Amino acid sequence: MPRYEYRCRTCGSTFEVSRPMAESAAPAACPSGHDDTVKLLSAVAVGGTKSAPSPGAGGGGGCCGGGCCG
């Protein structure tokens, strides 16, 4: 289930709420009970690993893909 981050305009606290995507726009009260909150824009980070190219997969350096430009 996605987690959405909110900030309370009354006390300034930041908190997260887990809820279905269909309810992402629903208001959320802060843990202190204040109702004046705003949903924050979250940046999604997608990580991965960079792998070396397979032998014989082509590529290389230079202007013509590793071939002799002669």
Secondary structure, DSSP 4 states (H G I P E B T S, - for coil): --EEEEEETTT--EEEEE--GGGTTS----TTS---EEEPPPPP-------PPPTTS---STTTTTS---
